[in-house]
Each structure stands twice: as C-alpha cells, then as structure tokens.
Amino acid sequence: MREMRARQKMRDEEREARLTAFTLNMPVYHATADCMAHIKEVAGLDENADLLTRAIHNISRLDDEALRAFLAEP
C-alpha cells in the first residue's frame, strides 16, 4: 500500500510539474485584498488562486480593443 501511494504521489508531482508554467509570488496590498475578498464572496469562490485563474482566463476572452480599455484603468 505504501508503495502504491508513493507511486501515485510521484505521478501527481510529475503532472503538476508538467502543467505549471511558473509560480507567482507577489505582495498584495490591502485595497487589492479587499477587492479580491469582495469578488470571491460575490462569486462564491474560496481560493485566491481560483479567483486569479478565472479572472485571467475570462479577461483573455476580450477582443484586443476591449482588453486595452479594460486594463487602461488601474
């Protein structure tokens, strides 16, 4: 059983390494944290990583003009 769990853990770690492009490590200021907390509450999300992933994927669906307009404001 231990051997099976060890093999599964190795497969999981290998899969994670293949899927991960990079790790994001950055400071988050209070106002940004408040905005994230509000968005998570409204959207019913628990994790910051889930929020950021969904936001990035949804923002990337905008056409170039809408994307520029969306990101023009801080």
NORKA-V415832 format. One record per backbone hydrogen bond with DSSP energy under -0.5 kcal/mol. NH is the residue of the N-H (numbers start at 0). CO is the residue of the C=O. E is the energy in kcal/mol with one decimal. If there is no record, write none. Layout:
nh=NH co=CO e=E
nh=NH co=CO e=E
This chain:
nh=4 co=0 e=-2.4
nh=5 co=1 e=-2.5
nh=6 co=2 e=-2.4
nh=7 co=3 e=-2.3
nh=8 co=4 e=-2.6
nh=9 co=5 e=-2.2
nh=10 co=6 e=-2.4
nh=11 co=7 e=-2.7
nh=12 co=8 e=-2.6
nh=13 co=9 e=-2.5
nh=14 co=10 e=-2.6
nh=15 co=11 e=-2.5
nh=16 co=12 e=-2.2
nh=17 co=13 e=-2.0
nh=18 co=14 e=-2.1
nh=19 co=15 e=-2.0
nh=20 co=18 e=-0.5
nh=24 co=22 e=-0.6
nh=32 co=28 e=-2.7
nh=33 co=29 e=-2.5
nh=34 co=30 e=-2.0
nh=35 co=31 e=-2.7
nh=36 co=32 e=-2.5
nh=37 co=33 e=-2.2
nh=38 co=34 e=-2.5
nh=39 co=35 e=-2.8
nh=40 co=36 e=-2.2
nh=41 co=37 e=-2.6
nh=42 co=38 e=-2.8
nh=43 co=39 e=-1.1
nh=44 co=39 e=-2.5
nh=50 co=46 e=-2.1
nh=51 co=47 e=-2.8
nh=52 co=48 e=-2.5
nh=53 co=49 e=-2.6
nh=54 co=50 e=-2.7
nh=55 co=51 e=-2.6
nh=56 co=52 e=-2.4
nh=57 co=53 e=-2.6
nh=58 co=54 e=-2.8
nh=59 co=55 e=-2.2
nh=60 co=56 e=-0.5
nh=60 co=57 e=-0.9
nh=61 co=58 e=-1.8
nh=66 co=62 e=-2.7
nh=67 co=63 e=-2.5
nh=68 co=64 e=-2.3
nh=69 co=65 e=-2.7
nh=70 co=66 e=-2.2
nh=71 co=67 e=-0.7
nh=71 co=68 e=-0.6
nh=72 co=68 e=-0.6
